[in-house]
């Protein structure tokens, strides 16, 4: 069989074939690239895939933990050239195309003095929002997915639907956390907020030792600082040592929202500054958008990017954090460092707060306190990384609320326990499964972090 891609929909400039399509076809890997004005044509790619029994997947920003976006034997719809952003400053809304990056959204919103809840880096794409989205703004403004007001969705039957709380409310609810399951999202509408000019933002890089004394101090400081400042967004990192005699680096990044003056906001960081930062880029002239760019450049650097092949992630309650949880986390970190023979290992902690206490999204973060991940790259075979993940997870059992809870860092997409945890419980999993069976009964869209969704249960 030879598949002919219609030239009316795909010109030479918007199609790239990675491997030639043999005729008769035995295996294909075809990448279709769409440009801003061609968003409606994505339905044609879906129809081709369905009619020819091909796997299909969408690629947005391309920053996913696993390569969910790539269709190994089929069509990958590349949205990365669809990066348009339109801001309505009066309504405080942004309409964003499916291939845009977080930085595109943040920059366009900032032109109007507005902000958007986003992750920790500007280089992540819209997939971050669809899987929940945690970051520096969430304590004050909620998860990224909570700010999604609507999407344009291409379904498995080729139809294009506008989804919102008013139209298809059950589907809209599921998209906030499991948005990669149901089709190709070519457009999202986000809620924006005021007040970015008064945000105290930036980062502190602090020297640490082999006992991680600074990291321990920073974790204890964070617990008390968050109680005093509901608008404070904090991420605390533990990084490998750049050179002896440092035992490592503790990196604190912040976005401090709220009515306090910049001077009052600065005062809360005095205990950290007293340590003697290696780098102090916290406060003016640093900006709300700038800290996101700084982290984006950092996580895109070869040394750090290499440490992101495997993720162990978990949730801790406040009681667990203050009663030995940090020691357990660091023991797992040291075990990873020892087992990997010098390969880089990174810890990142994210802290939840008031804006997430009543989140309606299908995530495990309602009422959560702290999320962390330990990331690393296994220098040998991938099986070594999976074995180490299992070992570290065993060390955390009994000391955390849940292991592998974050959909965007999914480890085992075929585990019913992991799927249910990532969606905030078995009841949510069953609701998503029911919707999936109704909207995509043939499971055309199966390259996503919930790919084990349908096989777990009989279809209706």
C-alpha positions as CSV (number, residue, x, y, z in Angstrom):
1,X,0.0,0.0,0.0
2,X,1.3,3.5,-0.8
3,X,0.0,6.4,1.2
4,X,-0.4,9.6,-0.8
5,X,-0.4,12.7,1.3
6,X,-2.7,15.2,-0.4
7,X,-0.8,18.2,-1.7
8,X,-3.8,20.5,-1.2
9,X,-3.2,20.1,2.6
10,X,0.5,19.6,2.7
11,X,2.8,21.7,0.6
12,X,6.6,21.1,0.4
13,X,7.2,23.8,3.0
14,X,5.0,22.2,5.6
15,X,5.9,18.6,5.2
16,X,9.1,16.8,6.2
17,X,9.5,13.1,5.8
18,X,12.2,11.7,8.1
19,X,12.2,8.3,6.3
20,X,11.1,7.7,2.8
21,X,7.8,5.9,2.5
22,X,8.4,2.7,0.7
23,X,5.7,1.3,-1.6
24,X,4.4,-1.1,-0.6
25,X,4.7,0.4,2.8
26,X,6.4,-1.6,5.5
27,X,7.3,1.0,8.1
28,X,6.9,4.8,8.1
29,X,7.9,7.7,10.2
30,X,6.4,10.8,8.7
31,X,6.6,14.3,10.3
32,X,4.0,16.8,9.1
33,X,4.8,20.4,10.0
34,X,2.0,22.9,10.2
35,X,2.3,26.7,10.2
36,X,0.2,29.2,12.0
37,X,-2.3,29.8,9.3
38,X,-2.7,26.0,8.7
39,X,-4.1,25.0,12.1
40,X,-7.4,23.8,10.7
41,X,-5.7,21.4,8.4
42,X,-4.5,19.2,11.2
43,X,-7.8,17.2,10.9
44,X,-6.6,15.9,7.5
45,X,-3.6,14.3,9.2
46,X,-5.9,12.6,11.7
47,X,-8.1,11.3,8.9
48,X,-5.2,9.9,7.0
49,X,-3.9,8.1,10.2
50,X,-7.3,6.7,11.0
51,X,-8.1,5.5,7.5
52,X,-4.7,3.9,7.1
53,X,-4.4,2.4,10.6
54,X,-1.3,4.5,11.4
55,X,-0.2,5.7,14.8
56,X,-0.5,9.4,15.2
57,X,1.0,11.8,17.8
58,X,1.3,15.5,18.2
59,X,4.5,17.4,18.9
60,X,4.4,20.8,20.5
61,X,7.3,22.3,22.3
62,X,9.2,19.0,22.3
63,X,10.3,19.1,25.9
64,X,8.4,16.1,27.2
65,X,10.1,13.7,29.7
66,X,9.5,10.7,27.4
67,X,9.2,10.8,23.7
68,X,5.3,10.5,23.8
69,X,5.1,12.9,20.9
70,X,6.8,10.7,18.4
71,X,4.9,8.1,16.4
72,X,7.4,5.3,15.7
73,X,5.4,3.8,12.9
74,X,3.1,6.5,11.7
75,X,2.5,10.3,11.6
76,X,3.8,12.9,13.9
77,X,2.0,16.2,13.7
78,X,4.6,18.9,14.3
79,X,2.9,22.0,15.8
80,X,6.2,23.7,16.7
81,X,5.8,26.4,14.0
82,X,2.4,27.3,15.4
83,X,3.5,29.7,18.1
84,X,1.1,32.5,17.8
85,X,-0.2,34.3,20.9
86,X,-3.0,36.9,21.0
87,X,-3.6,38.8,24.2
88,X,-6.9,40.5,25.1
89,X,-5.8,42.9,27.8
90,X,-9.4,44.0,28.7
91,X,-10.6,40.5,29.3
92,X,-7.2,39.3,30.6
93,X,-7.1,36.4,28.2
94,X,-4.5,34.9,25.9
95,X,-5.2,32.7,22.9
96,X,-2.2,30.5,22.3
97,X,-1.5,28.1,19.5
98,X,-0.6,24.5,20.3
99,X,3.1,24.8,19.4
100,X,3.9,27.8,21.5
101,X,6.3,27.8,24.3
102,X,5.7,29.2,27.8
103,X,8.1,32.0,27.0
104,X,5.9,33.1,24.0
105,X,2.9,33.4,26.3
106,X,4.8,35.1,29.1
107,X,6.4,37.7,26.8
108,X,3.2,38.6,25.0
109,X,1.3,38.9,28.2
110,X,4.0,41.1,29.8
111,X,3.6,43.6,27.0
112,X,0.3,44.5,28.6
113,X,1.5,44.2,32.2
114,X,-0.1,40.8,32.6
115,X,1.2,37.5,33.7
116,X,0.3,33.8,33.3
117,X,0.8,30.9,35.6
118,X,3.5,28.7,34.1
119,X,6.2,26.2,35.0
120,X,9.7,26.9,36.1
121,X,11.2,27.4,32.6
122,X,10.2,29.3,29.4
123,X,11.3,26.5,27.1
124,X,8.5,24.1,27.9
125,X,5.5,23.8,25.6
126,X,1.8,23.5,26.0
127,X,2.0,19.9,27.0
128,X,3.1,21.2,30.4
129,X,-0.3,22.8,30.9
130,X,-2.2,19.7,29.8
131,X,-0.5,17.5,32.4
132,X,-1.1,19.9,35.3
133,X,1.7,22.4,35.3
134,X,3.5,23.3,38.5
135,X,5.8,26.2,39.0
136,X,6.7,29.4,40.8
137,X,3.3,31.2,40.3
138,X,1.1,28.4,41.4
139,X,0.8,29.3,45.1
140,X,-0.7,32.7,44.2
141,X,-2.4,31.9,40.9
142,X,-2.9,28.1,40.7
143,X,-1.7,25.3,38.5
144,X,-1.2,26.1,34.9
145,X,-4.0,23.8,33.9
146,X,-6.4,25.7,36.2
147,X,-5.9,28.8,34.1
148,X,-7.0,27.0,30.9
149,X,-10.4,28.4,29.9
150,X,-10.9,26.6,26.7
151,X,-9.2,24.6,23.9
152,X,-9.7,23.8,20.2
153,X,-9.5,20.0,19.9
154,X,-9.2,17.8,16.8
155,X,-10.9,14.5,17.6
156,X,-10.2,11.0,16.3
157,X,-13.1,11.2,13.8
158,X,-11.5,14.3,12.3
159,X,-14.0,16.8,13.7
160,X,-12.8,20.0,15.4
161,X,-14.6,21.0,18.6
162,X,-14.4,24.1,20.9
163,X,-14.2,22.8,24.5
164,X,-14.9,24.9,27.6
165,X,-16.7,24.8,30.9
166,X,-19.8,26.0,29.0
167,X,-19.5,23.6,26.1
168,X,-18.4,20.0,26.9
169,X,-17.7,20.7,30.6
170,X,-16.8,17.0,31.5
171,X,-14.2,17.0,28.7
172,X,-12.9,20.4,29.8
173,X,-12.4,19.1,33.3
174,X,-10.5,16.1,32.0
175,X,-8.3,18.2,29.8
176,X,-7.0,20.0,32.9
177,X,-4.7,17.1,33.8
178,X,-5.2,14.6,31.1
179,X,-5.3,16.9,28.1
180,X,-3.1,14.7,25.9
181,X,-5.5,11.8,25.9
182,X,-8.3,12.9,23.6
183,X,-6.9,14.3,20.4
184,X,-4.7,17.1,19.1
185,X,-5.1,20.5,20.8
186,X,-4.3,23.2,18.3
187,X,-5.3,26.2,20.5
188,X,-5.7,27.1,24.2
189,X,-7.2,30.1,25.9
190,X,-5.6,31.1,29.2
191,X,-6.6,33.4,32.0
192,X,-4.1,36.1,32.8
193,X,-3.5,38.2,35.9
194,X,-2.3,41.6,37.0
195,X,0.6,42.6,39.3
196,X,3.8,41.4,37.6
197,X,5.5,44.7,38.1
198,X,5.4,44.3,41.9
199,X,6.7,40.7,41.9
200,X,10.0,40.2,43.8
201,X,11.7,37.7,41.5
202,X,15.0,36.0,40.8
203,X,17.4,33.5,42.3
204,X,20.1,32.9,44.8
205,X,22.9,30.4,44.3
206,X,24.3,29.2,47.6
207,X,27.4,27.1,48.4
208,X,26.8,23.7,50.0
209,X,28.9,20.9,51.5
210,X,28.8,17.1,51.3
211,X,26.3,16.9,54.1
212,X,24.0,19.2,52.2
213,X,23.8,21.6,55.1
214,X,22.7,24.6,53.1
215,X,20.0,22.6,51.3
216,X,18.7,21.5,54.7
217,X,18.7,25.0,56.0
218,X,16.9,26.3,52.9
219,X,14.2,23.6,53.3
220,X,13.6,24.6,56.9
221,X,13.6,28.3,56.0
222,X,11.1,27.7,53.2
223,X,8.6,26.0,55.6
224,X,8.6,29.1,57.8
225,X,8.7,31.6,55.0
226,X,5.7,30.2,53.3
227,X,3.7,30.5,56.5
228,X,4.5,34.2,56.6
229,X,4.0,34.9,52.9
230,X,1.1,33.3,51.1
231,X,2.1,34.9,47.8
232,X,5.6,33.5,47.9
233,X,6.5,31.0,45.2
234,X,9.7,29.0,45.9
235,X,11.6,26.3,44.2
236,X,14.7,24.8,45.9
237,X,17.3,22.9,43.9
238,X,20.2,20.8,44.9
239,X,22.8,20.7,42.2
240,X,26.1,18.8,41.6
241,X,29.3,20.6,42.6
242,X,30.8,22.6,39.8
243,X,34.2,22.2,41.3
244,X,35.9,21.3,44.6
245,X,35.9,22.3,47.4
246,X,32.1,22.8,47.0
247,X,30.1,19.8,48.0
248,X,27.3,21.1,45.7
249,X,25.1,24.1,45.2
250,X,21.7,25.0,46.7
251,X,19.7,27.1,44.3
252,X,16.6,29.0,45.4
253,X,14.4,30.6,42.7
254,X,11.4,32.8,43.7
255,X,8.4,34.8,42.5
256,X,7.0,36.7,45.5
257,X,3.5,38.1,44.7
258,X,1.4,40.2,47.1
259,X,0.7,43.7,48.4
260,X,4.0,44.0,50.4
261,X,6.6,46.5,49.3
262,X,9.7,45.3,47.5
263,X,11.7,46.1,50.6
264,X,9.4,44.0,52.8
265,X,9.6,41.2,50.3
266,X,13.4,41.4,50.3
267,X,13.6,41.1,54.0
268,X,12.2,37.6,54.1
269,X,15.3,36.4,52.2
270,X,17.8,37.8,54.7
271,X,18.6,34.5,56.3
272,X,19.6,33.0,53.0
273,X,21.7,36.0,52.0
274,X,23.5,35.7,55.3
275,X,25.0,32.4,54.0
276,X,27.0,34.3,51.4
277,X,25.6,33.5,47.9
278,X,27.8,32.5,45.1
279,X,25.4,34.4,42.9
280,X,22.7,36.9,44.0
281,X,20.3,37.7,41.2
282,X,17.2,38.1,43.4
283,X,15.1,41.3,43.3
284,X,15.2,44.3,40.9
285,X,16.2,44.5,38.1
286,X,15.1,40.8,37.9
287,X,11.6,40.4,36.6
288,X,8.7,37.9,36.7
289,X,9.5,36.9,33.1
290,X,13.3,37.1,33.6
291,X,13.4,34.4,36.3
292,X,11.6,32.0,34.0
293,X,14.1,32.7,31.2
294,X,17.0,32.2,33.6
295,X,15.8,28.8,34.7
296,X,15.0,28.0,31.0
297,X,18.6,28.7,30.0
298,X,19.9,26.6,33.0
299,X,17.8,23.5,32.4
300,X,18.6,23.7,28.7
301,X,22.4,23.6,29.4
302,X,24.1,20.3,28.4
303,X,25.2,19.4,31.9
304,X,21.7,19.7,33.4
305,X,19.7,18.5,30.4
306,X,21.7,15.3,30.6
307,X,20.5,14.7,34.2
308,X,16.9,14.6,33.1
309,X,16.6,11.1,31.6
310,X,14.9,9.6,34.7
311,X,12.7,11.2,37.3
312,X,11.7,9.9,40.7
313,X,9.0,12.3,41.9
314,X,6.9,12.3,45.1
315,X,4.5,14.3,47.3
316,X,5.2,15.1,50.9
317,X,2.9,16.5,53.6
318,X,4.1,19.3,55.8
319,X,4.4,16.9,58.7
320,X,6.6,14.6,56.6
321,X,8.8,17.5,55.5
322,X,9.5,18.7,59.0
323,X,9.8,15.2,60.6
324,X,12.5,13.5,58.7
325,X,11.3,13.6,55.1
326,X,14.2,15.8,54.0
327,X,16.7,13.3,55.4
328,X,15.0,10.5,53.4
329,X,15.0,12.6,50.3
330,X,18.7,13.3,50.6
331,X,19.5,9.7,51.4
332,X,17.9,8.8,48.1
333,X,19.9,11.5,46.4
334,X,23.2,10.3,47.8
335,X,22.3,6.7,46.8
336,X,21.7,7.9,43.2
337,X,25.0,9.8,43.2
338,X,26.9,6.8,44.5
339,X,25.2,4.4,42.1
340,X,25.8,6.4,39.0
341,X,29.5,7.0,39.4
342,X,29.6,10.7,39.0
343,X,26.8,11.3,36.6
344,X,24.8,14.5,37.4
345,X,21.9,14.1,39.8
346,X,19.5,17.0,40.6
347,X,16.8,17.6,43.2
348,X,14.0,20.1,42.6
349,X,11.3,20.9,45.2
350,X,8.0,22.8,44.4
351,X,5.7,24.1,47.1
352,X,1.9,24.4,46.9
353,X,-0.3,26.9,48.6
354,X,-3.6,28.7,48.9
355,X,-4.5,28.9,45.2
356,X,-4.4,25.1,44.8
357,X,-6.4,24.1,47.9
358,X,-9.6,23.9,45.8
359,X,-8.3,23.1,42.4
360,X,-10.9,21.3,40.2
361,X,-8.3,19.8,37.9
362,X,-7.7,16.0,37.5
363,X,-4.4,16.1,39.3
364,X,-3.1,14.9,42.7
365,X,-2.3,18.4,43.9
366,X,-5.5,19.5,45.7
367,X,-4.4,20.2,49.3
368,X,-0.8,19.1,48.5
369,X,2.1,20.7,50.4
370,X,5.4,19.9,48.6
371,X,6.4,18.0,45.4
372,X,9.9,17.0,44.6
373,X,11.8,15.1,42.0
374,X,15.3,13.5,41.8
375,X,16.5,13.4,38.2
376,X,19.5,11.7,36.7
377,X,20.9,10.1,33.6
378,X,21.9,6.5,33.7
379,X,25.3,6.2,31.9
380,X,24.8,2.5,31.0
381,X,21.7,0.7,29.7
382,X,18.2,2.2,30.3
383,X,17.5,-0.8,32.5
384,X,20.0,0.6,35.0
385,X,18.0,3.8,35.3
386,X,14.8,1.8,35.8
387,X,16.3,-0.4,38.5
388,X,17.7,2.7,40.3
389,X,14.3,4.3,40.1
390,X,12.7,1.3,41.7
391,X,15.4,1.2,44.4
392,X,14.9,4.9,45.2
393,X,11.1,4.6,45.3
394,X,11.5,1.8,47.8
395,X,13.6,4.1,50.0
396,X,10.8,6.7,50.0
397,X,7.9,4.3,50.7
398,X,6.4,5.2,54.1
399,X,8.0,8.6,54.2
400,X,5.9,10.3,51.4
401,X,2.3,10.6,50.6
402,X,2.7,9.2,47.1
403,X,5.4,8.2,44.6
404,X,5.2,9.0,40.9
405,X,2.2,11.3,41.2
406,X,2.9,13.9,38.4
407,X,1.6,13.1,35.0
408,X,4.2,15.2,33.2
409,X,6.9,13.0,34.8
410,X,5.1,9.7,34.2
411,X,7.3,6.7,34.7
412,X,5.1,3.7,34.1
413,X,2.1,4.6,31.9
414,X,0.7,1.0,32.1
415,X,0.4,1.0,35.9
416,X,-3.2,1.5,37.1
417,X,-1.8,2.8,40.5
418,X,0.3,5.4,38.8
419,X,-2.4,6.5,36.5
420,X,-4.9,6.8,39.3
421,X,-2.5,8.8,41.4
422,X,-1.5,11.1,38.6
423,X,-5.2,11.9,38.0
424,X,-6.0,12.5,41.7
425,X,-7.7,9.1,42.4
426,X,-9.4,6.1,40.9
427,X,-12.7,8.0,40.5
428,X,-11.0,10.5,38.2
429,X,-9.3,7.7,36.3
430,X,-12.6,6.0,35.6
431,X,-14.1,9.3,34.4
432,X,-11.3,9.8,32.0
433,X,-11.5,6.2,30.8
434,X,-15.2,6.6,30.2
435,X,-14.6,9.8,28.1
436,X,-11.8,8.2,26.2
437,X,-14.0,5.2,25.3
438,X,-16.7,7.6,24.0
439,X,-14.5,10.1,22.1
440,X,-11.7,7.8,20.8
441,X,-13.0,4.2,21.1
442,X,-10.4,3.0,18.6
443,X,-7.6,4.5,20.7
444,X,-6.1,6.3,17.8
445,X,-4.4,8.7,20.1
446,X,-2.2,6.5,22.3
447,X,1.2,8.2,22.4
448,X,0.8,9.9,25.8
449,X,1.6,9.5,29.4
450,X,-1.7,7.7,30.1
451,X,-1.3,5.2,27.2
452,X,-2.3,2.3,29.5
453,X,-5.7,4.0,30.1
454,X,-8.0,1.8,27.9
455,X,-6.3,-1.6,28.2
456,X,-6.8,-1.4,32.0
457,X,-10.6,-1.6,31.7
458,X,-13.1,-3.1,29.3
459,X,-14.4,-0.5,26.9
460,X,-18.0,0.5,27.1
